[in-house]
Amino acid sequence: MRGKLRHSAVSAAMLFMLAAPPVHAQQAQKPVTPYGDFCSLCSTYGICDKQTSPEKAEKAIRDYYGKKGLDVEIEETNGRFIKAKVMDGGKVVDTILFDSSTGRFRSIY
């Protein structure tokens, strides 16, 4: 009788382990563009025909992050650089610096 109970308990435990969904620890929030990226206005290696206007640069930033389902809040424009906050549902997930001469995004979070 004990052998049958032990066998049933082991079988039930194995069945539970196989049927239960895996649980993973949540990772800490990381920047959205930790190593940088390029917008569609310039080539992959940051070669632009000419410096992008601030209006076009802001649109490129919004389009780039909009495709990822994120919002952008422009903080500051200084010469060819634009500093912006990247937000997910109102929460800041990254702060980026955009170079409108090269089309390069860099996380400064």
Backbone atoms as SQL, in Angstrom:
CREATE TABLE atoms (id INTEGER PRIMARY KEY, chain TEXT, resi INTEGER, resn TEXT, atom TEXT, x REAL, y REAL, z REAL);
INSERT INTO atoms VALUES
  (1, 'A', 1, 'MET', 'N', 0.818, -1.184, 0.000),
  (2, 'A', 1, 'MET', 'CA', 0.000, 0.000, 0.000),
  (3, 'A', 1, 'MET', 'C', 0.871, 1.261, 0.000),
  (4, 'A', 2, 'ARG', 'N', 1.935, 1.249, 0.833),
  (5, 'A', 2, 'ARG', 'CA', 2.824, 2.406, 0.888),
  (6, 'A', 2, 'ARG', 'C', 3.509, 2.646, -0.450),
  (7, 'A', 3, 'GLY', 'N', 3.877, 1.610, -1.116),
  (8, 'A', 3, 'GLY', 'CA', 4.536, 1.727, -2.415),
  (9, 'A', 3, 'GLY', 'C', 3.633, 2.386, -3.441),
  (10, 'A', 4, 'LYS', 'N', 2.338, 2.029, -3.412),
  (11, 'A', 4, 'LYS', 'CA', 1.390, 2.629, -4.349),
  (12, 'A', 4, 'LYS', 'C', 1.196, 4.119, -4.059),
  (13, 'A', 5, 'LEU', 'N', 1.122, 4.493, -2.768),
  (14, 'A', 5, 'LEU', 'CA', 0.968, 5.901, -2.401),
  (15, 'A', 5, 'LEU', 'C', 2.188, 6.714, -2.816),
  (16, 'A', 6, 'ARG', 'N', 3.362, 6.137, -2.567),
  (17, 'A', 6, 'ARG', 'CA', 4.597, 6.833, -2.932),
  (18, 'A', 6, 'ARG', 'C', 4.665, 7.007, -4.454),
  (19, 'A', 7, 'HIS', 'N', 4.317, 5.961, -5.193),
  (20, 'A', 7, 'HIS', 'CA', 4.333, 6.016, -6.655),
  (21, 'A', 7, 'HIS', 'C', 3.327, 7.065, -7.149),
  (22, 'A', 8, 'SER', 'N', 2.140, 7.116, -6.535),
  (23, 'A', 8, 'SER', 'CA', 1.115, 8.094, -6.917),
  (24, 'A', 8, 'SER', 'C', 1.585, 9.515, -6.622),
  (25, 'A', 9, 'ALA', 'N', 2.227, 9.716, -5.477),
  (26, 'A', 9, 'ALA', 'CA', 2.713, 11.046, -5.105),
  (27, 'A', 9, 'ALA', 'C', 3.801, 11.516, -6.067),
  (28, 'A', 10, 'VAL', 'N', 4.716, 10.623, -6.420),
  (29, 'A', 10, 'VAL', 'CA', 5.790, 10.964, -7.353),
  (30, 'A', 10, 'VAL', 'C', 5.200, 11.272, -8.725),
  (31, 'A', 11, 'SER', 'N', 4.254, 10.475, -9.164),
  (32, 'A', 11, 'SER', 'CA', 3.610, 10.704, -10.466),
  (33, 'A', 11, 'SER', 'C', 2.881, 12.040, -10.484),
  (34, 'A', 12, 'ALA', 'N', 2.173, 12.351, -9.399),
  (35, 'A', 12, 'ALA', 'CA', 1.445, 13.620, -9.322),
  (36, 'A', 12, 'ALA', 'C', 2.413, 14.799, -9.345),
  (37, 'A', 13, 'ALA', 'N', 3.525, 14.688, -8.624),
  (38, 'A', 13, 'ALA', 'CA', 4.517, 15.764, -8.596),
  (39, 'A', 13, 'ALA', 'C', 5.125, 15.975, -9.978),
  (40, 'A', 14, 'MET', 'N', 5.456, 14.904, -10.674),
  (41, 'A', 14, 'MET', 'CA', 6.033, 15.018, -12.016),
  (42, 'A', 14, 'MET', 'C', 5.025, 15.632, -12.987),
  (43, 'A', 15, 'LEU', 'N', 3.765, 15.207, -12.891),
  (44, 'A', 15, 'LEU', 'CA', 2.728, 15.746, -13.757),
  (45, 'A', 15, 'LEU', 'C', 2.554, 17.247, -13.512),
  (46, 'A', 16, 'PHE', 'N', 2.574, 17.656, -12.250),
  (47, 'A', 16, 'PHE', 'CA', 2.449, 19.072, -11.911),
  (48, 'A', 16, 'PHE', 'C', 3.618, 19.875, -12.483),
  (49, 'A', 17, 'MET', 'N', 4.829, 19.345, -12.350),
  (50, 'A', 17, 'MET', 'CA', 6.016, 20.055, -12.839),
  (51, 'A', 17, 'MET', 'C', 5.981, 20.202, -14.354),
  (52, 'A', 18, 'LEU', 'N', 5.466, 19.205, -15.056),
  (53, 'A', 18, 'LEU', 'CA', 5.397, 19.274, -16.509),
  (54, 'A', 18, 'LEU', 'C', 4.288, 20.210, -16.984),
  (55, 'A', 19, 'ALA', 'N', 3.198, 20.279, -16.233),
  (56, 'A', 19, 'ALA', 'CA', 2.043, 21.078, -16.648),
  (57, 'A', 19, 'ALA', 'C', 2.136, 22.535, -16.210),
  (58, 'A', 20, 'ALA', 'N', 2.909, 22.835, -15.186),
  (59, 'A', 20, 'ALA', 'CA', 2.992, 24.203, -14.662),
  (60, 'A', 20, 'ALA', 'C', 3.783, 25.088, -15.622),
  (61, 'A', 21, 'PRO', 'N', 3.326, 26.317, -15.841),
  (62, 'A', 21, 'PRO', 'CA', 4.075, 27.224, -16.719),
  (63, 'A', 21, 'PRO', 'C', 5.376, 27.656, -16.058),
  (64, 'A', 22, 'PRO', 'N', 6.415, 27.876, -16.855),
  (65, 'A', 22, 'PRO', 'CA', 7.682, 28.333, -16.274),
  (66, 'A', 22, 'PRO', 'C', 7.543, 29.748, -15.725),
  (67, 'A', 23, 'VAL', 'N', 8.209, 30.010, -14.630),
  (68, 'A', 23, 'VAL', 'CA', 8.183, 31.324, -13.998),
  (69, 'A', 23, 'VAL', 'C', 9.597, 31.887, -14.050),
  (70, 'A', 24, 'HIS', 'N', 9.716, 33.098, -14.552),
  (71, 'A', 24, 'HIS', 'CA', 11.027, 33.745, -14.662),
  (72, 'A', 24, 'HIS', 'C', 11.019, 35.025, -13.845),
  (73, 'A', 25, 'ALA', 'N', 12.151, 35.337, -13.286),
  (74, 'A', 25, 'ALA', 'CA', 12.285, 36.601, -12.551),
  (75, 'A', 25, 'ALA', 'C', 12.257, 37.750, -13.544),
  (76, 'A', 26, 'GLN', 'N', 11.628, 38.839, -13.187),
  (77, 'A', 26, 'GLN', 'CA', 11.565, 40.022, -14.042),
  (78, 'A', 26, 'GLN', 'C', 12.928, 40.700, -14.079),
  (79, 'A', 27, 'GLN', 'N', 13.386, 41.052, -15.281),
  (80, 'A', 27, 'GLN', 'CA', 14.661, 41.745, -15.403),
  (81, 'A', 27, 'GLN', 'C', 14.486, 43.213, -15.046),
  (82, 'A', 28, 'ALA', 'N', 15.553, 43.802, -14.562),
  (83, 'A', 28, 'ALA', 'CA', 15.538, 45.234, -14.253),
  (84, 'A', 28, 'ALA', 'C', 15.360, 46.014, -15.552),
  (85, 'A', 29, 'GLN', 'N', 14.769, 47.191, -15.468),
  (86, 'A', 29, 'GLN', 'CA', 14.538, 48.025, -16.643),
  (87, 'A', 29, 'GLN', 'C', 15.868, 48.415, -17.272),
  (88, 'A', 30, 'LYS', 'N', 15.972, 48.238, -18.586),
  (89, 'A', 30, 'LYS', 'CA', 17.190, 48.583, -19.313),
  (90, 'A', 30, 'LYS', 'C', 16.858, 49.631, -20.366),
  (91, 'A', 31, 'PRO', 'N', 17.832, 50.404, -20.801),
  (92, 'A', 31, 'PRO', 'CA', 17.583, 51.374, -21.853),
  (93, 'A', 31, 'PRO', 'C', 17.070, 50.696, -23.119),
  (94, 'A', 32, 'VAL', 'N', 16.263, 51.413, -23.884),
  (95, 'A', 32, 'VAL', 'CA', 15.693, 50.866, -25.110),
  (96, 'A', 32, 'VAL', 'C', 16.747, 50.760, -26.204),
  (97, 'A', 33, 'THR', 'N', 17.659, 51.703, -26.283),
  (98, 'A', 33, 'THR', 'CA', 18.746, 51.688, -27.272),
  (99, 'A', 33, 'THR', 'C', 20.085, 51.776, -26.544),
  (100, 'A', 34, 'PRO', 'N', 20.479, 50.707, -25.826),
  (101, 'A', 34, 'PRO', 'CA', 21.671, 50.794, -24.983),
  (102, 'A', 34, 'PRO', 'C', 22.966, 51.045, -25.749),
  (103, 'A', 35, 'TYR', 'N', 23.085, 50.532, -26.969),
  (104, 'A', 35, 'TYR', 'CA', 24.331, 50.692, -27.721),
  (105, 'A', 35, 'TYR', 'C', 24.158, 51.607, -28.920),
  (106, 'A', 36, 'GLY', 'N', 22.997, 52.249, -29.006),
  (107, 'A', 36, 'GLY', 'CA', 22.752, 53.177, -30.093),
  (108, 'A', 36, 'GLY', 'C', 22.176, 52.503, -31.319),
  (109, 'A', 37, 'ASP', 'N', 21.734, 53.336, -32.245),
  (110, 'A', 37, 'ASP', 'CA', 21.150, 52.872, -33.495),
  (111, 'A', 37, 'ASP', 'C', 21.130, 54.057, -34.448),
  (112, 'A', 38, 'PHE', 'N', 20.656, 53.840, -35.674),
  (113, 'A', 38, 'PHE', 'CA', 20.574, 54.894, -36.670),
  (114, 'A', 38, 'PHE', 'C', 19.143, 55.049, -37.143),
  (115, 'A', 39, 'CYS', 'N', 18.749, 56.266, -37.487),
  (116, 'A', 39, 'CYS', 'CA', 17.408, 56.492, -38.022),
  (117, 'A', 39, 'CYS', 'C', 17.419, 56.217, -39.522),
  (118, 'A', 40, 'SER', 'N', 16.244, 56.244, -40.118),
  (119, 'A', 40, 'SER', 'CA', 16.121, 55.928, -41.540),
  (120, 'A', 40, 'SER', 'C', 16.562, 57.072, -42.452),
  (121, 'A', 41, 'LEU', 'N', 16.836, 58.249, -41.899),
  (122, 'A', 41, 'LEU', 'CA', 17.245, 59.385, -42.724),
  (123, 'A', 41, 'LEU', 'C', 18.683, 59.268, -43.222),
  (124, 'A', 42, 'CYS', 'N', 19.503, 58.518, -42.508),
  (125, 'A', 42, 'CYS', 'CA', 20.917, 58.369, -42.874),
  (126, 'A', 42, 'CYS', 'C', 21.239, 56.888, -43.021),
  (127, 'A', 43, 'SER', 'N', 22.404, 56.593, -43.552),
  (128, 'A', 43, 'SER', 'CA', 22.793, 55.197, -43.736),
  (129, 'A', 43, 'SER', 'C', 23.152, 54.560, -42.399),
  (130, 'A', 44, 'THR', 'N', 23.369, 53.269, -42.426),
  (131, 'A', 44, 'THR', 'CA', 23.699, 52.511, -41.220),
  (132, 'A', 44, 'THR', 'C', 24.970, 53.010, -40.548),
  (133, 'A', 45, 'TYR', 'N', 25.877, 53.567, -41.307),
  (134, 'A', 45, 'TYR', 'CA', 27.141, 54.014, -40.730),
  (135, 'A', 45, 'TYR', 'C', 27.173, 55.515, -40.475),
  (136, 'A', 46, 'GLY', 'N', 26.013, 56.158, -40.460),
  (137, 'A', 46, 'GLY', 'CA', 25.939, 57.568, -40.106),
  (138, 'A', 46, 'GLY', 'C', 26.380, 58.515, -41.189),
  (139, 'A', 47, 'ILE', 'N', 26.144, 58.143, -42.440),
  (140, 'A', 47, 'ILE', 'CA', 26.512, 59.022, -43.545),
  (141, 'A', 47, 'ILE', 'C', 25.242, 59.699, -44.056),
  (142, 'A', 48, 'CYS', 'N', 25.159, 61.023, -43.871),
  (143, 'A', 48, 'CYS', 'CA', 24.023, 61.807, -44.358),
  (144, 'A', 48, 'CYS', 'C', 24.516, 62.745, -45.448),
  (145, 'A', 49, 'ASP', 'N', 23.659, 63.008, -46.417),
  (146, 'A', 49, 'ASP', 'CA', 24.018, 63.975, -47.456),
  (147, 'A', 49, 'ASP', 'C', 24.209, 65.362, -46.857),
  (148, 'A', 50, 'LYS', 'N', 23.324, 65.715, -45.928),
  (149, 'A', 50, 'LYS', 'CA', 23.414, 67.006, -45.240),
  (150, 'A', 50, 'LYS', 'C', 22.751, 66.867, -43.881),
  (151, 'A', 51, 'GLN', 'N', 23.004, 67.834, -43.025),
  (152, 'A', 51, 'GLN', 'CA', 22.408, 67.795, -41.692),
  (153, 'A', 51, 'GLN', 'C', 20.892, 67.901, -41.814),
  (154, 'A', 52, 'THR', 'N', 20.203, 67.046, -41.089),
  (155, 'A', 52, 'THR', 'CA', 18.749, 67.021, -41.095),
  (156, 'A', 52, 'THR', 'C', 18.202, 68.211, -40.312),
  (157, 'A', 53, 'SER', 'N', 17.130, 68.803, -40.800),
  (158, 'A', 53, 'SER', 'CA', 16.509, 69.928, -40.082),
  (159, 'A', 53, 'SER', 'C', 15.947, 69.428, -38.752),
  (160, 'A', 54, 'PRO', 'N', 15.826, 70.315, -37.759),
  (161, 'A', 54, 'PRO', 'CA', 15.283, 69.895, -36.460),
  (162, 'A', 54, 'PRO', 'C', 13.887, 69.268, -36.573),
  (163, 'A', 55, 'GLU', 'N', 13.051, 69.794, -37.463),
  (164, 'A', 55, 'GLU', 'CA', 11.701, 69.257, -37.634),
  (165, 'A', 55, 'GLU', 'C', 11.738, 67.828, -38.175),
  (166, 'A', 56, 'LYS', 'N', 12.570, 67.607, -39.210),
  (167, 'A', 56, 'LYS', 'CA', 12.689, 66.260, -39.780),
  (168, 'A', 56, 'LYS', 'C', 13.324, 65.304, -38.776),
  (169, 'A', 57, 'ALA', 'N', 14.284, 65.797, -38.018),
  (170, 'A', 57, 'ALA', 'CA', 14.947, 64.955, -37.017),
  (171, 'A', 57, 'ALA', 'C', 13.957, 64.527, -35.937),
  (172, 'A', 58, 'GLU', 'N', 13.132, 65.461, -35.462),
  (173, 'A', 58, 'GLU', 'CA', 12.127, 65.124, -34.449),
  (174, 'A', 58, 'GLU', 'C', 11.131, 64.108, -34.991),
  (175, 'A', 59, 'LYS', 'N', 10.724, 64.276, -36.252),
  (176, 'A', 59, 'LYS', 'CA', 9.806, 63.316, -36.869),
  (177, 'A', 59, 'LYS', 'C', 10.462, 61.940, -36.982),
  (178, 'A', 60, 'ALA', 'N', 11.747, 61.914, -37.355),
  (179, 'A', 60, 'ALA', 'CA', 12.467, 60.642, -37.471),
  (180, 'A', 60, 'ALA', 'C', 12.553, 59.940, -36.115),
  (181, 'A', 61, 'ILE', 'N', 12.795, 60.703, -35.052),
  (182, 'A', 61, 'ILE', 'CA', 12.864, 60.128, -33.701),
  (183, 'A', 61, 'ILE', 'C', 11.510, 59.541, -33.319),
  (184, 'A', 62, 'ARG', 'N', 10.443, 60.316, -33.537),
  (185, 'A', 62, 'ARG', 'CA', 9.095, 59.843, -33.187),
  (186, 'A', 62, 'ARG', 'C', 8.704, 58.609, -34.005),
  (187, 'A', 63, 'ASP', 'N', 9.048, 58.599, -35.297),
  (188, 'A', 63, 'ASP', 'CA', 8.744, 57.439, -36.148),
  (189, 'A', 63, 'ASP', 'C', 9.504, 56.202, -35.689),
  (190, 'A', 64, 'TYR', 'N', 10.794, 56.377, -35.390),
  (191, 'A', 64, 'TYR', 'CA', 11.639, 55.252, -34.971),
  (192, 'A', 64, 'TYR', 'C', 11.076, 54.580, -33.719),
  (193, 'A', 65, 'TYR', 'N', 10.786, 55.369, -32.688),
  (194, 'A', 65, 'TYR', 'CA', 10.286, 54.794, -31.440),
  (195, 'A', 65, 'TYR', 'C', 8.805, 54.439, -31.523),
  (196, 'A', 66, 'GLY', 'N', 8.057, 55.125, -32.390),
  (197, 'A', 66, 'GLY', 'CA', 6.648, 54.791, -32.589),
  (198, 'A', 66, 'GLY', 'C', 6.477, 53.377, -33.119),
  (199, 'A', 67, 'LYS', 'N', 7.414, 52.933, -33.978),
  (200, 'A', 67, 'LYS', 'CA', 7.369, 51.556, -34.501),
  (201, 'A', 67, 'LYS', 'C', 7.575, 50.529, -33.392),
  (202, 'A', 68, 'LYS', 'N', 8.192, 50.948, -32.302),
  (203, 'A', 68, 'LYS', 'CA', 8.416, 50.066, -31.155),
  (204, 'A', 68, 'LYS', 'C', 7.296, 50.203, -30.122),
  (205, 'A', 69, 'GLY', 'N', 6.285, 51.032, -30.435),
  (206, 'A', 69, 'GLY', 'CA', 5.174, 51.235, -29.520),
  (207, 'A', 69, 'GLY', 'C', 5.490, 52.175, -28.370),
  (208, 'A', 70, 'LEU', 'N', 6.472, 53.051, -28.569),
  (209, 'A', 70, 'LEU', 'CA', 6.902, 53.974, -27.517),
  (210, 'A', 70, 'LEU', 'C', 6.624, 55.418, -27.913),
  (211, 'A', 71, 'ASP', 'N', 6.515, 56.279, -26.923),
  (212, 'A', 71, 'ASP', 'CA', 6.315, 57.711, -27.145),
  (213, 'A', 71, 'ASP', 'C', 7.618, 58.453, -26.872),
  (214, 'A', 72, 'VAL', 'N', 7.723, 59.651, -27.426),
  (215, 'A', 72, 'VAL', 'CA', 8.930, 60.465, -27.261),
  (216, 'A', 72, 'VAL', 'C', 8.543, 61.867, -26.809),
  (217, 'A', 73, 'GLU', 'N', 9.308, 62.384, -25.865),
  (218, 'A', 73, 'GLU', 'CA', 9.145, 63.770, -25.418),
  (219, 'A', 73, 'GLU', 'C', 10.477, 64.480, -25.650),
  (220, 'A', 74, 'ILE', 'N', 10.483, 65.435, -26.570),
  (221, 'A', 74, 'ILE', 'CA', 11.699, 66.187, -26.871),
  (222, 'A', 74, 'ILE', 'C', 11.982, 67.120, -25.698),
  (223, 'A', 75, 'GLU', 'N', 13.191, 67.034, -25.149),
  (224, 'A', 75, 'GLU', 'CA', 13.568, 67.873, -24.010),
  (225, 'A', 75, 'GLU', 'C', 14.317, 69.123, -24.435),
  (226, 'A', 76, 'GLU', 'N', 15.249, 68.942, -25.381),
  (227, 'A', 76, 'GLU', 'CA', 16.144, 70.055, -25.704),
  (228, 'A', 76, 'GLU', 'C', 16.738, 69.852, -27.091),
  (229, 'A', 77, 'THR', 'N', 16.877, 70.941, -27.830),
  (230, 'A', 77, 'THR', 'CA', 17.574, 70.931, -29.111),
  (231, 'A', 77, 'THR', 'C', 18.723, 71.918, -28.990),
  (232, 'A', 78, 'ASN', 'N', 19.939, 71.426, -29.257),
  (233, 'A', 78, 'ASN', 'CA', 21.126, 72.262, -29.133),
  (234, 'A', 78, 'ASN', 'C', 22.011, 71.999, -30.345),
  (235, 'A', 79, 'GLY', 'N', 21.957, 72.907, -31.320),
  (236, 'A', 79, 'GLY', 'CA', 22.726, 72.701, -32.542),
  (237, 'A', 79, 'GLY', 'C', 22.213, 71.478, -33.278),
  (238, 'A', 80, 'ARG', 'N', 23.107, 70.553, -33.559),
  (239, 'A', 80, 'ARG', 'CA', 22.710, 69.350, -34.286),
  (240, 'A', 80, 'ARG', 'C', 22.198, 68.244, -33.368),
  (241, 'A', 81, 'PHE', 'N', 22.222, 68.448, -32.059),
  (242, 'A', 81, 'PHE', 'CA', 21.830, 67.410, -31.100),
  (243, 'A', 81, 'PHE', 'C', 20.431, 67.647, -30.537),
  (244, 'A', 82, 'ILE', 'N', 19.708, 66.552, -30.357),
  (245, 'A', 82, 'ILE', 'CA', 18.379, 66.590, -29.750),
  (246, 'A', 82, 'ILE', 'C', 18.372, 65.603, -28.597),
  (247, 'A', 83, 'LYS', 'N', 17.992, 66.089, -27.426),
  (248, 'A', 83, 'LYS', 'CA', 17.867, 65.236, -26.244),
  (249, 'A', 83, 'LYS', 'C', 16.383, 64.943, -26.055),
  (250, 'A', 84, 'ALA', 'N', 16.049, 63.657, -25.863),
  (251, 'A', 84, 'ALA', 'CA', 14.641, 63.278, -25.734),
  (252, 'A', 84, 'ALA', 'C', 14.467, 62.158, -24.722),
  (253, 'A', 85, 'LYS', 'N', 13.290, 62.138, -24.106),
  (254, 'A', 85, 'LYS', 'CA', 12.908, 61.047, -23.210),
  (255, 'A', 85, 'LYS', 'C', 12.056, 60.068, -24.008),
  (256, 'A', 86, 'VAL', 'N', 12.340, 58.786, -23.856),
  (257, 'A', 86, 'VAL', 'CA', 11.549, 57.733, -24.485),
  (258, 'A', 86, 'VAL', 'C', 10.659, 57.152, -23.401),
  (259, 'A', 87, 'MET', 'N', 9.343, 57.095, -23.685),
  (260, 'A', 87, 'MET', 'CA', 8.399, 56.676, -22.657),
  (261, 'A', 87, 'MET', 'C', 7.529, 55.516, -23.121),
  (262, 'A', 88, 'ASP', 'N', 7.204, 54.678, -22.164),
  (263, 'A', 88, 'ASP', 'CA', 6.291, 53.562, -22.383),
  (264, 'A', 88, 'ASP', 'C', 5.137, 53.732, -21.402),
  (265, 'A', 89, 'GLY', 'N', 3.990, 54.145, -21.913),
  (266, 'A', 89, 'GLY', 'CA', 2.836, 54.359, -21.052),
  (267, 'A', 89, 'GLY', 'C', 3.039, 55.454, -20.029),
  (268, 'A', 90, 'GLY', 'N', 3.756, 56.504, -20.385),
  (269, 'A', 90, 'GLY', 'CA', 3.990, 57.614, -19.472),
  (270, 'A', 90, 'GLY', 'C', 5.191, 57.438, -18.562),
  (271, 'A', 91, 'LYS', 'N', 5.808, 56.263, -18.577),
  (272, 'A', 91, 'LYS', 'CA', 6.984, 55.996, -17.745),
  (273, 'A', 91, 'LYS', 'C', 8.245, 56.118, -18.606),
  (274, 'A', 92, 'VAL', 'N', 9.223, 56.884, -18.137),
  (275, 'A', 92, 'VAL', 'CA', 10.474, 57.059, -18.886),
  (276, 'A', 92, 'VAL', 'C', 11.262, 55.750, -18.858),
  (277, 'A', 93, 'VAL', 'N', 11.572, 55.218, -20.054),
  (278, 'A', 93, 'VAL', 'CA', 12.339, 53.980, -20.157),
  (279, 'A', 93, 'VAL', 'C', 13.736, 54.214, -20.719),
  (280, 'A', 94, 'ASP', 'N', 13.977, 55.406, -21.273),
  (281, 'A', 94, 'ASP', 'CA', 15.299, 55.722, -21.810),
  (282, 'A', 94, 'ASP', 'C', 15.378, 57.227, -22.043),
  (283, 'A', 95, 'THR', 'N', 16.575, 57.750, -22.014),
  (284, 'A', 95, 'THR', 'CA', 16.849, 59.124, -22.417),
  (285, 'A', 95, 'THR', 'C', 17.901, 59.025, -23.505),
  (286, 'A', 96, 'ILE', 'N', 17.630, 59.651, -24.643),
  (287, 'A', 96, 'ILE', 'CA', 18.532, 59.502, -25.783),
  (288, 'A', 96, 'ILE', 'C', 19.056, 60.855, -26.245),
  (289, 'A', 97, 'LEU', 'N', 20.171, 60.785, -26.938),
  (290, 'A', 97, 'LEU', 'CA', 20.752, 61.936, -27.608),
  (291, 'A', 97, 'LEU', 'C', 20.787, 61.572, -29.083),
  (292, 'A', 98, 'PHE', 'N', 20.209, 62.409, -29.922),
  (293, 'A', 98, 'PHE', 'CA', 20.158, 62.168, -31.362),
  (294, 'A', 98, 'PHE', 'C', 21.037, 63.184, -32.063),
  (295, 'A', 99, 'ASP', 'N', 21.923, 62.714, -32.935),
  (296, 'A', 99, 'ASP', 'CA', 22.804, 63.574, -33.723),
  (297, 'A', 99, 'ASP', 'C', 22.190, 63.707, -35.114),
  (298, 'A', 100, 'SER', 'N', 21.694, 64.896, -35.439),
  (299, 'A', 100, 'SER', 'CA', 21.006, 65.070, -36.721),
  (300, 'A', 100, 'SER', 'C', 21.964, 65.131, -37.911),
  (301, 'A', 101, 'SER', 'N', 23.270, 65.158, -37.670),
  (302, 'A', 101, 'SER', 'CA', 24.243, 65.104, -38.767),
  (303, 'A', 101, 'SER', 'C', 24.527, 63.676, -39.201),
  (304, 'A', 102, 'THR', 'N', 24.457, 62.747, -38.251),
  (305, 'A', 102, 'THR', 'CA', 24.777, 61.350, -38.561),
  (306, 'A', 102, 'THR', 'C', 23.562, 60.430, -38.497),
  (307, 'A', 103, 'GLY', 'N', 22.473, 60.903, -37.882),
  (308, 'A', 103, 'GLY', 'CA', 21.291, 60.056, -37.721),
  (309, 'A', 103, 'GLY', 'C', 21.452, 59.048, -36.605),
  (310, 'A', 104, 'ARG', 'N', 22.413, 59.275, -35.729),
  (311, 'A', 104, 'ARG', 'CA', 22.765, 58.322, -34.669),
  (312, 'A', 104, 'ARG', 'C', 21.985, 58.583, -33.388),
  (313, 'A', 105, 'PHE', 'N', 21.420, 57.501, -32.819),
  (314, 'A', 105, 'PHE', 'CA', 20.782, 57.532, -31.505),
  (315, 'A', 105, 'PHE', 'C', 21.771, 56.987, -30.491),
  (316, 'A', 106, 'ARG', 'N', 21.880, 57.632, -29.340),
  (317, 'A', 106, 'ARG', 'CA', 22.702, 57.105, -28.243),
  (318, 'A', 106, 'ARG', 'C', 21.913, 57.220, -26.955),
  (319, 'A', 107, 'SER', 'N', 21.913, 56.152, -26.174),
  (320, 'A', 107, 'SER', 'CA', 21.263, 56.194, -24.874),
  (321, 'A', 107, 'SER', 'C', 22.176, 56.917, -23.894),
  (322, 'A', 108, 'ILE', 'N', 21.608, 57.840, -23.128),
  (323, 'A', 108, 'ILE', 'CA', 22.382, 58.521, -22.085),
  (324, 'A', 108, 'ILE', 'C', 21.709, 58.308, -20.742),
  (325, 'A', 109, 'TYR', 'N', 20.922, 57.251, -20.652),
  (326, 'A', 109, 'TYR', 'CA', 20.138, 56.930, -19.459),
  (327, 'A', 109, 'TYR', 'C', 21.037, 56.468, -18.358);
